[in-house]
Amino acid sequence: MASNILIGISGSIAAYKMADVVSQLKKQGHQVQCILTESATHFVTPLVLETLSGNPVRSAVFGAGISGTEHIDLARWADIFVIAPASANTIAKLSLGLADDLLTTVALATEAPLLIAPAMNTVMWNKPVTQGHLHALADAGARFVDPAAGVLACGEVGVGKLASVESIVLAIKTQLSEVQTEDLSGLHVLITSGPTTTPIDAVRYITNHSTGRMGAAMAEAALARGARVSMVLGVDKGVVRPVAPTGGADRLRIIEVRTAEEMAEAALKILPEVQGVVATAAVMDYRVASPSAQKLKRADAATVLDMVPSVDVLGSLRDAATGQWFLGFAAETDNVVENGQGKLERKRLDFLFANPVARIGEKSETGFQVDTNGGTLLIKGEEPRPFNTMGKTQLAQQIWAVIAERLAQQD
């Protein structure tokens, strides 16, 4: 179904990519209008966007031929408002509710879903103030097309590149479909997420690199499609908690745990209530057998920790299942698909997403502590389905689309 898509473009070297986005959306039959900030006009010309969209490009709030209610007209016209690329400055103004140009004035006036694709220098992206603005926007219901990692225009390497044209177009399509349909309505799903820890003594513990970002993305995508989510979240410094969409807070429950044993206990209590399980948690395979109740003092001699296997959370859930379907995740350094297939069969799962993670000393755009992911979705009895590297938000949406399709076939 054709939709009215309003695109706001702020000042970023990546602004030129939006010409391709506009072109693809028009070919799909959508109506597109563009708003440029003053800075954006230095990176992409209005003429290019006008030619591709078939509509005038807007940038001024006042002037000849501009009505006093043009910002309201645009706000009401849009079925979705996409801001891409969204600079740090624009994100800050959106978060604070400032309205000092046409883009931010329309954003404040519209009730359309807001989809933001950030693009900026890595240092700017990582600043706590920027992350705070992003969290505030998420709390208000905004959705994001996560920036990619790589070599930036300034020559630095890190997170901050505007997501690919394909990812942005897909995110727009997905959000429009979510607005029009809730294909997971009535589903209650259990999601395990984040790391688990094992204490060494009163102040020290062992954990892994998981931030729970993939689990949060899976939860947010499920909530957006109408599902109810109960999440058992392993907490540690910097863990990512899901944010429910507007009107969906009553469908999200989070139980915080630390150890694998606590996660298993909490998840098993919830299992009888749900129809499906999504196991994204990075569970420690081993725990310290006898952690010290006091802080261990520094010594010159070597210390040996007695490590024993921790509880198999996913295995425990599968053994206790009474008809629930299961989606597992496997982070692998080698033979990703082969190892994932083995886990799918060994754990008796219906779905498993296998993705590569970096070895020691390496960097990867997939796996832990990055905003992107990619890999292969294995489905019991079907051919593997590869997924290119993309933002974890978009990946979660695509995985849920596959699951929703399979569940509909079973009805």
C-alpha positions in Angstrom: 0.0 0.0 0.0 1.4 3.4 -1.0 2.2 5.8 1.9 3.1 9.4 2.5 6.8 9.4 3.5 8.3 12.7 4.8 12.1 12.7 4.9 14.1 15.2 6.9 17.7 15.5 6.0 20.2 17.3 8.3 23.8 18.3 7.8 26.1 15.3 7.1 28.4 14.2 4.4 26.1 11.1 4.0 23.2 13.3 2.9 23.8 12.4 -0.7 22.8 8.8 0.0 19.2 10.0 0.6 18.8 10.5 -3.2 18.9 6.8 -3.6 16.5 6.3 -0.7 14.0 8.7 -2.3 14.4 7.0 -5.7 13.7 3.5 -4.3 10.7 4.7 -2.3 9.2 6.4 -5.4 9.7 3.2 -7.4 7.8 1.3 -4.8 4.8 3.7 -5.3 5.1 5.9 -2.3 4.6 9.7 -2.1 7.8 11.4 -0.9 8.5 14.9 0.3 11.8 16.1 1.7 12.8 18.7 4.2 16.4 20.0 4.3 18.1 21.8 7.1 20.3 24.8 6.1 23.4 22.7 6.7 22.1 19.8 4.6 21.9 22.1 1.5 25.7 22.1 1.5 25.8 18.4 1.0 22.8 17.6 -1.4 21.0 20.0 -3.7 17.3 20.5 -3.6 17.0 20.0 -7.3 18.2 16.4 -7.1 15.6 15.5 -4.5 12.9 17.5 -6.2 13.6 15.6 -9.5 13.5 12.2 -7.8 10.6 12.8 -5.5 8.4 14.8 -7.9 7.7 17.3 -5.1 9.2 20.6 -4.0 11.9 20.4 -1.3 11.1 22.4 1.8 13.6 24.2 4.0 12.3 27.5 5.2 9.8 28.3 7.9 9.1 31.8 6.6 9.3 33.5 3.2 7.5 34.3 0.0 4.9 31.7 -0.9 5.1 30.0 2.5 1.9 29.8 4.5 2.0 30.2 8.3 0.6 26.6 8.7 2.9 24.8 6.2 4.6 22.9 9.1 1.2 21.7 10.3 0.2 20.6 6.8 3.4 18.6 6.4 3.0 17.1 9.9 -0.5 15.9 9.1 0.4 14.7 5.6 3.1 12.2 6.8 2.4 8.6 7.5 6.0 8.3 8.7 8.6 11.0 9.4 12.1 9.7 8.6 15.1 11.8 9.7 18.2 10.6 7.9 21.0 11.4 8.2 20.3 12.7 11.7 23.3 14.8 13.0 24.2 15.0 16.7 22.8 18.6 16.7 19.5 17.6 15.2 19.1 14.6 17.6 19.8 16.9 20.5 17.1 19.4 19.4 14.6 16.6 18.8 15.2 15.2 22.2 14.8 18.6 23.9 11.7 19.5 21.9 13.3 22.5 20.3 11.7 23.9 17.1 14.0 26.4 15.5 13.8 25.3 11.9 11.3 23.5 9.6 12.5 20.0 10.3 12.4 20.2 14.1 9.1 22.2 14.0 7.4 19.5 11.9 8.9 16.8 14.2 7.3 18.5 17.2 4.0 19.0 15.4 3.5 15.5 13.8 1.9 12.4 15.3 3.4 10.2 12.7 5.9 7.5 13.7 9.5 8.9 13.9 12.3 6.9 12.4 15.8 8.3 12.9 19.0 7.2 11.2 22.0 8.9 13.0 25.3 9.7 11.3 28.2 11.4 13.0 31.8 11.1 14.2 32.5 8.2 16.6 33.5 10.4 19.5 30.3 12.4 19.1 28.2 9.2 18.9 29.8 7.8 22.1 29.4 11.0 24.2 27.1 10.4 27.1 25.1 13.5 26.2 24.3 12.1 22.7 23.4 8.7 24.1 21.2 10.4 26.6 19.3 12.2 23.8 18.9 8.9 21.9 17.5 7.2 25.0 15.1 10.1 25.6 13.8 9.8 22.0 13.5 6.1 22.3 11.5 6.5 25.5 9.2 8.9 23.6 8.6 6.2 20.9 11.1 7.0 18.2 12.7 4.1 16.3 16.2 4.0 15.0 18.2 2.7 12.0 21.4 2.0 13.8 24.6 3.5 12.4 27.2 1.2 11.0 30.8 0.7 12.0 33.7 1.4 9.6 36.0 4.1 8.2 34.3 7.4 8.6 34.6 10.5 6.3 37.0 12.0 8.8 39.3 9.0 8.5 38.6 7.6 12.0 37.3 4.0 12.4 34.3 3.3 14.6 30.5 3.5 14.8 28.8 6.5 13.2 28.4 5.8 9.5 24.9 6.3 8.1 23.2 2.9 7.7 23.1 1.6 4.1 20.4 2.7 1.7 19.0 -0.8 1.8 18.7 -0.8 5.6 17.0 2.5 5.7 14.5 1.5 3.0 13.8 -1.8 4.8 13.3 0.0 8.1 10.8 2.3 6.5 8.9 -0.6 5.0 9.0 -2.5 8.2 7.7 0.4 10.3 4.9 1.1 7.8 3.9 -2.5 7.9 3.9 -2.5 11.7 1.7 0.6 11.8 -0.8 -1.2 9.5 -0.7 -4.7 11.1 0.2 -6.4 14.3 1.0 -9.9 13.2 2.1 -11.1 16.6 -0.9 -9.9 18.5 -1.9 -12.4 21.2 1.6 -13.9 21.4 3.3 -14.1 24.7 7.1 -14.7 24.4 9.9 -15.2 26.9 13.2 -13.6 26.0 16.4 -14.2 27.8 19.0 -11.5 27.3 22.2 -10.0 28.4 25.2 -11.6 30.1 25.4 -13.7 33.2 28.1 -13.3 35.8 29.8 -15.6 38.2 31.3 -14.2 41.4 34.9 -14.8 42.4 34.8 -13.0 45.8 32.8 -10.3 47.4 33.8 -7.6 44.9 35.0 -9.4 41.8 33.2 -11.5 39.1 33.7 -13.0 35.7 31.4 -12.2 32.7 31.4 -11.9 29.0 31.2 -9.0 26.4 27.4 -9.2 25.9 25.4 -5.9 26.3 22.0 -7.4 25.6 21.5 -5.2 22.6 20.3 -8.0 20.4 17.8 -9.1 23.0 16.5 -5.6 23.5 16.1 -5.3 19.7 14.2 -8.6 19.6 11.9 -7.5 22.4 11.2 -4.1 20.9 10.4 -5.6 17.5 8.0 -8.1 19.1 6.3 -5.4 21.1 5.9 -3.3 18.0 4.2 -6.2 16.2 1.7 -6.6 19.1 3.3 -9.3 21.2 3.6 -9.5 25.0 7.2 -9.9 26.2 8.5 -11.3 29.5 12.3 -10.7 29.6 14.8 -12.3 32.0 17.7 -9.9 31.7 21.2 -10.6 32.9 22.4 -7.2 34.3 25.9 -5.8 34.2 27.5 -2.4 33.5 26.1 -0.9 30.3 23.4 -3.6 29.7 20.7 -2.5 27.2 17.1 -2.6 28.4 14.3 -2.7 25.8 11.9 0.3 25.5 8.3 -0.4 24.9 6.5 1.5 22.0 3.9 4.1 22.9 1.0 2.4 24.4 2.9 -0.9 24.9 4.4 -0.6 28.3 1.8 -2.9 29.9 3.0 -5.7 27.5 6.6 -5.6 28.7 7.9 -7.2 31.9 11.6 -7.3 32.9 13.1 -9.6 35.6 16.7 -8.8 36.4 19.2 -11.5 37.3 22.9 -12.0 37.5 24.0 -15.6 37.5 23.0 -18.4 35.1 21.3 -20.2 38.0 19.1 -17.1 38.7 18.3 -16.8 35.0 17.2 -20.4 34.7 15.1 -20.2 37.9 13.3 -17.0 36.7 12.8 -18.2 33.2 11.4 -21.6 34.2 8.8 -19.9 36.3 7.6 -17.9 33.3 7.8 -20.7 30.7 4.2 -22.1 31.3 2.8 -18.7 30.5 4.3 -18.3 27.0 4.0 -19.7 23.5 7.6 -19.2 22.5 11.1 -18.6 23.8 13.8 -16.4 22.3 17.2 -17.2 23.9 19.6 -14.3 23.1 21.3 -14.4 26.5 25.1 -15.0 26.6 25.1 -17.4 29.5 28.4 -18.3 31.2 29.2 -21.9 30.6 31.2 -22.2 33.8 30.9 -20.8 37.3 33.3 -20.4 40.2 32.7 -23.5 42.4 33.3 -21.7 45.7 33.4 -17.9 45.6 35.0 -16.2 48.6 32.6 -14.4 50.9 35.3 -11.8 51.5 37.5 -9.9 49.2 40.6 -11.9 48.2 43.8 -10.1 49.0 46.5 -9.6 46.4 49.3 -12.1 46.6 52.5 -12.8 44.7 51.7 -16.5 44.2 49.5 -17.7 41.3 45.9 -18.3 42.2 43.8 -21.1 40.7 40.0 -20.8 40.3 38.0 -24.0 40.5 35.5 -23.7 37.6 32.5 -26.1 37.2 29.8 -26.2 34.6 27.0 -23.7 35.2 23.3 -24.6 34.5 22.3 -24.9 30.9 19.5 -22.3 30.8 18.3 -23.1 27.3 18.6 -26.8 27.8 16.6 -26.6 31.1 13.8 -24.6 29.3 13.7 -27.0 26.4 13.4 -30.0 28.8 10.5 -28.3 30.6 8.7 -27.2 27.5 5.1 -28.2 26.9 4.7 -27.2 23.2 6.5 -23.9 23.1 8.6 -23.1 20.0 12.3 -22.1 20.6 14.7 -19.6 18.9 18.3 -19.8 20.0 21.3 -17.6 19.2 24.9 -18.9 18.7 27.9 -16.6 18.7 30.8 -18.5 17.0 34.4 -17.7 16.1 34.8 -20.6 13.6 32.6 -22.8 11.4 29.6 -20.6 12.2 26.9 -22.4 10.2 28.1 -25.9 11.0 28.4 -25.2 14.7 25.0 -23.5 14.6 23.4 -26.4 12.9 24.8 -28.7 15.6 23.3 -26.5 18.3 20.0 -26.4 16.6 19.8 -30.2 16.6 21.4 -30.8 20.0 19.1 -28.3 21.7 16.0 -29.4 19.8 15.3 -25.9 18.6 12.9 -24.6 15.9 15.1 -21.7 14.9 18.7 -20.6 15.5 20.5 -17.5 14.5 24.2 -18.1 14.1 26.6 -15.2 13.8 30.4 -14.8 13.8 32.2 -12.9 16.6 35.7 -11.7 16.8 38.6 -13.7 18.1 40.9 -12.1 20.6 42.7 -9.1 19.0 40.2 -8.9 16.1 37.3 -6.6 15.4 34.0 -7.5 14.0 30.8 -5.8 12.8 28.7 -8.7 14.2 28.3 -10.0 17.7 29.1 -8.3 21.0 29.4 -4.6 21.8 28.5 -3.4 18.3 25.3 -2.0 16.9 25.3 -4.3 13.9 24.9 -8.0 13.4 24.6 -10.5 10.6 24.7 -14.2 10.1 22.5 -17.2 9.2 19.0 -18.1 10.4 18.7 -21.8 10.6 15.2 -23.3 10.5 14.3 -26.8 11.4 13.6 -28.7 8.2 14.4 -25.8 5.8 17.4 -24.3 4.0 19.5 -21.8 5.9 18.7 -18.2 5.3 21.7 -15.8 5.3 21.3 -12.2 6.5 23.7 -9.4 5.5 25.3 -7.2 8.2 22.8 -4.6 9.3 21.6 -2.7 12.4 20.4 -5.1 15.2 17.0 -3.3 15.1 16.5 -4.1 11.5 17.8 -7.7 11.9 15.3 -8.3 14.7 12.5 -7.1 12.5 13.5 -9.5 9.8 13.8 -12.4 12.1 10.4 -11.8 13.6 9.0 -11.5 10.0 10.1 -15.0 9.4 8.8 -16.3 12.7 5.4 -14.6 12.2 5.1 -16.2 8.8 5.8 -19.6 10.2 3.4 -19.2 13.0 0.7 -18.1 10.6 1.2 -21.2 8.6 0.6 -23.4 11.6 -2.7 -21.7 12.5 
